[in-house]
Amino acid sequence: MADPQEESKPLLSRVRGGSGRDRPEGVPACRSVQVGPGSTARRDLCLDQAVVFIEDAIQYRSINHRMDASSLWLYRWYYSSLCQWILSFTIFLILFLAFIETPSSLTSTADVRYRPVPWEPPCGLTEGLEALCLLVFAADVSVKSYLVGWAQFRKNPWLLAYLMVLVVSLMDWIVSLSLVCHEPLRVRRPLRPFFLMQNSSMMKKTLKCIRRSLPEMASVGLLLAIHLCLFTMFGMLLFTSEKDAGQDKERLTYFRNLPEALTSLLVLLTTANNPDVMIPAYSKNRAYAIFFIAFTLIGSLFLMNLLTAIIYNQFRGYLMKSLQTSLLRRRLGTRAAYKVLSSVTAAGEAHPEGVGVKPQDFLHVLQKVQLDGDHKQAIMEKVRSHGGDLLSADEFQKLFDEFDKRVIKEPPLRPEYRSPFLRSAQFVFSHRYFDYLGNFMALGNLVTICVFLVLDADVPPEDRDDFVLGILNFVFILYYLLELLLKVLALGLRGYLAHPSNVFDGLLTVVLLVLEISTLAVYRFPHPGWKPEMLGLLSLWDMTRLVNMLLVFRFLRIIPSMKLMAVVASTIMDLIKNMRAFGGILVVVYYVFAIVGISLFRGVVVAPGNSSLAPVNGSAPCGSFEQLEYWANNFDDFAAALVTLWNVMVVNNWQVFLDAFRRYAGPWSKVYFVLWWLVSSVIWVNLFLALILENFLHKWDRRSHLQSLTGDSEATSQMTVELLFRDVLEEPTEEELMEKLSHHPHLQLCR
């Protein structure tokens, strides 16, 4: 038991545990003092600390930062919307520089046969933009290091790595300018994605989880490697007969030597060359199919799926630990805010410290918190419902549960009409059956477009008669405009805009109306044989196609009307929002591999006629890089490298890339592409698909359960990764929270 006298000590003091050297000299502390010249300043400091603690809890941030008045101002300024937008834009800008700096991607095509000489920026242009970005990052790491303190800075590997990457980038930038931008290698380019990772806590958690899951992944990967090597040796021994022509053709095509055989079976593991690799031997003797079927059955259908399951299972365990840390941060922030505010209460009351928080103090703090107005209003109403009673720790904690709820806004009041006719029209046009009629018209519009696409499939564009389709589009657009006006009449403008589906319909209707008016103004009203010459920027056919594409897109309005489809669609949208961290990891991997690929393979793919390694299309083997005209798949610029990596990640015909770059760059190039396949297709794609499956099933089951209780699918919708797994996370204990608070490096709390 703690000493009772110790419980009466100030919440923030310099006497607990020594001299309080962790806090700068001269910083006022929150003390339980009722009178004195600095009581107002100390109270304001306590309230500001509570504001920051609450904001940290909302954003799942660590509270281990400086807590004096000037540091709190700097901290809130750093996390303001403007500063974070500047930092995000700077990260985007430094990553985007890869598209315009040498080698530039500013050409209409990446095909080496037709690509013109790209515009190259003069030396100093991109370097100047990069210098501005590096200065922003230098200011960023300086502010972060000051706010956390030197002791915490030395223990934070991300901040240390941030400083190291920044120093290396600055040194490499100086080298570039000293060599007038003719340096053979820019070391800083593959380091740029680090600035994206260090700015996202969820990406850090994801990367840490992947790193910890690698041993389990490696165990299955080793099993796959053994499987691959064993079947490679079996194949080399099986297809070496000198008597069987089928065996000889199989050997010369796919099993000529050990590297070729290993590559052929590795590609077969992804089924990209199935059944091509089997056909030469199978055509002579059907018994050879047993070898290839056994290899595919064991490798692709068993081991690869087992790898997906292991990746998912191990990663999910580590992800739960990371999300548990996020939950601890939120609870720690709210408890710290409670302790600070309770000290303010104790300063004016004859009660021991920690008795509770005054609702008016919490409302005053909440006014300063950066939070959207809807959630803030909901919490304020809940606080006012307590009256003047002090908020206990549990009541204070429950207030923060409102942050995780989706606020359901009351729909605006509909306009009131005196005329019986208008009231009847309002009832009709606001009824759900009127929406069903609109969906039926959208379906009819889609069917008419499909009919004309089928009828005109074999008719050249210049011979098509756009009269009937133009009339039908005109009629449908008029109906959509009439539907918009009638809904505005029934619901009012604010009521109409309160529904996202109406906003979607209205925006597309306005765009379609503008296009239709433009078409009529330029090409007049449709008539038989309506084929005018091109006038303005778009021909009549181009404008018709654009209108039809928008009409097809407008058909998506039917999704909210179908309950099951609406639930699936909303779940998918939430998953997209929640998977941003995993998408960010993919961006990082793509960026690094693209930069490395440019350094290794830039200029190796040469157009036919300029090199003996590039035969013309007529003499190229069937299925080869040249015969398939894959010339746009190269690493001559950043954009082309990204597309090439995407095509390899999909693994369809990726053996063509392996063979082409083996011939153009050398056999060592296979290492690059196999490593990319392992990182992107094996690890990341399997992980991404497994997590999508888990998130979808978790949300679906939870949504169905809660919806059966509440009958409201919107109210039960989860919005963040932390909330998706909240029901399986453990709440931190009171002892754990107080232990963490007592070791705050910049805030002295009594025990």
KARAZI-V697623 format. One record per residue. RES is the residue in one small letter. OMEGA is omega as a letter, one per 40 degrees, with the letter a starting at -180 (NA if undefined). Layout:
BEGIN
RES:OMEGA
RES:OMEGA
END
This chain:
BEGIN
m:i
a:i
d:i
p:i
q:i
e:i
e:i
s:i
k:a
p:i
l:i
l:a
s:i
r:a
v:a
r:i
g:i
g:a
s:a
g:a
r:i
d:a
r:a
p:i
e:i
g:a
v:a
p:i
a:i
c:a
r:i
s:a
v:a
q:a
v:i
g:a
p:a
g:a
s:i
t:i
a:i
r:i
r:i
d:i
l:i
c:i
l:i
d:i
q:i
a:i
v:a
v:i
f:i
i:i
e:i
d:a
a:a
i:a
q:a
y:i
r:i
s:i
i:a
n:i
h:a
r:a
m:i
d:a
a:a
s:i
s:i
l:i
w:i
l:a
y:a
r:i
w:a
y:a
y:i
s:a
s:a
l:a
c:i
q:i
w:i
i:i
l:i
s:i
f:i
t:i
i:i
f:a
l:a
i:i
l:a
f:a
l:a
a:a
f:a
i:i
e:a
t:e
p:a
s:i
s:a
l:i
t:a
s:a
t:i
a:a
d:a
v:i
r:a
y:a
r:i
p:i
v:a
p:i
w:i
e:a
p:i
p:a
c:i
g:a
l:i
t:i
e:i
g:i
l:i
e:i
a:i
l:i
c:a
l:i
l:i
v:i
f:i
a:i
a:a
d:a
v:i
s:i
v:i
k:a
s:i
y:a
l:a
v:a
g:a
w:a
a:i
q:a
f:a
r:a
k:a
n:a
p:a
w:i
l:i
l:i
a:i
y:i
l:a
m:i
v:i
l:i
v:i
v:i
s:i
l:i
m:i
d:i
w:i
i:i
v:i
s:a
l:a
s:i
l:i
v:i
c:i
h:i
e:a
p:a
l:i
r:a
v:a
r:a
r:i
p:i
l:a
r:i
p:i
f:i
f:i
l:a
m:a
q:a
n:a
s:i
s:a
m:i
m:i
k:i
k:a
t:a
l:i
k:i
c:i
i:a
r:a
r:a
s:a
l:i
p:i
e:i
m:a
a:i
s:i
v:i
g:i
l:i
l:i
l:i
a:i
i:i
h:a
l:a
c:i
l:a
f:i
t:i
m:i
f:a
g:i
m:i
l:a
l:a
f:i
t:a
s:i
e:a
k:a
d:i
a:i
g:i
q:a
d:i
k:i
e:a
r:a
l:a
t:a
y:a
f:a
r:i
n:a
l:i
p:i
e:i
a:i
l:i
t:a
s:a
l:i
l:i
v:i
l:i
l:i
t:a
t:a
a:a
n:i
n:e
p:a
d:a
v:a
m:a
i:a
p:i
a:a
y:i
s:i
k:a
n:a
r:a
a:i
y:i
a:a
i:a
f:a
f:i
i:i
a:i
f:a
t:a
l:a
i:a
g:a
s:a
l:a
f:a
l:a
m:i
n:i
l:i
l:i
t:a
a:a
i:i
i:a
y:a
n:a
q:a
f:a
r:i
g:i
y:i
l:i
m:i
k:i
s:i
l:i
q:i
t:i
s:i
l:i
l:i
r:i
r:a
r:i
l:i
g:i
t:i
r:i
a:i
a:i
y:a
k:a
v:a
l:i
s:i
s:i
v:i
t:a
a:a
a:a
g:a
e:i
a:i
h:i
p:a
e:i
g:a
v:a
g:a
v:i
k:i
p:a
q:i
d:i
f:i
l:i
h:i
v:a
l:i
q:a
k:a
v:i
q:a
l:a
d:a
g:a
d:i
h:i
k:i
q:i
a:i
i:a
m:i
e:i
k:i
v:a
r:a
s:i
h:a
g:a
g:a
d:i
l:i
l:i
s:a
a:i
d:i
e:i
f:i
q:a
k:i
l:a
f:i
d:i
e:i
f:a
d:a
k:i
r:a
v:i
i:a
k:i
e:i
p:i
p:i
l:i
r:i
p:i
e:a
y:i
r:a
s:i
p:i
f:i
l:i
r:i
s:i
a:i
q:i
f:a
v:a
f:i
s:a
h:a
r:i
y:i
f:i
d:i
y:i
l:i
g:i
n:i
f:i
m:i
a:i
l:i
g:i
n:i
l:i
v:i
t:i
i:i
c:i
v:a
f:i
l:i
v:a
l:a
d:a
a:a
d:a
v:i
p:a
p:a
e:a
d:a
r:i
d:a
d:a
f:a
v:a
l:i
g:i
i:a
l:i
n:i
f:a
v:a
f:i
i:i
l:i
y:i
y:i
l:i
l:i
e:i
l:a
l:i
l:i
k:i
v:i
l:a
a:a
l:a
g:a
l:i
r:i
g:i
y:a
l:a
a:a
h:a
p:i
s:i
n:i
v:i
f:i
d:a
g:a
l:i
l:i
t:i
v:i
v:i
l:i
l:i
v:i
l:a
e:i
i:i
s:i
t:i
l:a
a:a
v:a
y:i
r:a
f:a
p:i
h:a
p:a
g:a
w:i
k:a
p:i
e:a
m:i
l:i
g:a
l:a
l:i
s:i
l:a
w:i
d:i
m:i
t:i
r:a
l:i
v:a
n:i
m:i
l:i
l:i
v:i
f:a
r:i
f:i
l:i
r:a
i:a
i:a
p:a
s:i
m:a
k:a
l:i
m:i
a:i
v:i
v:a
a:i
s:i
t:i
i:i
m:i
d:i
l:i
i:i
k:a
n:a
m:a
r:i
a:i
f:i
g:i
g:i
i:i
l:i
v:i
v:a
v:i
y:a
y:a
v:a
f:i
a:i
i:i
v:i
g:i
i:i
s:a
l:a
f:i
r:i
g:a
v:i
v:a
v:a
a:i
p:a
g:i
n:a
s:i
s:i
l:a
a:i
p:i
v:a
n:a
g:a
s:a
a:i
p:i
c:a
g:a
s:i
f:a
e:a
q:i
l:i
e:i
y:a
w:i
a:i
n:a
n:a
f:a
d:i
d:a
f:a
a:i
a:i
a:i
l:a
v:i
t:i
l:i
w:a
n:i
v:a
m:i
v:i
v:i
n:a
n:a
w:i
q:i
v:i
f:i
l:a
d:a
a:a
f:i
r:a
r:a
y:a
a:a
g:a
p:i
w:a
s:i
k:a
v:a
y:a
f:i
v:i
l:i
w:i
w:i
l:a
v:a
s:a
s:a
v:a
i:a
w:a
v:i
n:i
l:a
f:i
l:a
a:a
l:i
i:i
l:a
e:a
n:a
f:i
l:a
h:a
k:a
w:i
d:a
r:i
r:a
s:a
h:a
l:i
q:i
s:i
l:a
t:a
g:a
d:a
s:a
e:a
a:a
t:a
s:i
q:a
m:a
t:i
v:i
e:a
l:i
l:a
f:a
r:a
d:i
v:i
l:i
e:i
e:i
p:a
t:i
e:a
e:i
e:i
l:a
m:i
e:i
k:a
l:a
s:i
h:i
h:a
p:a
h:a
l:a
q:i
l:i
c:i
r:NA
END
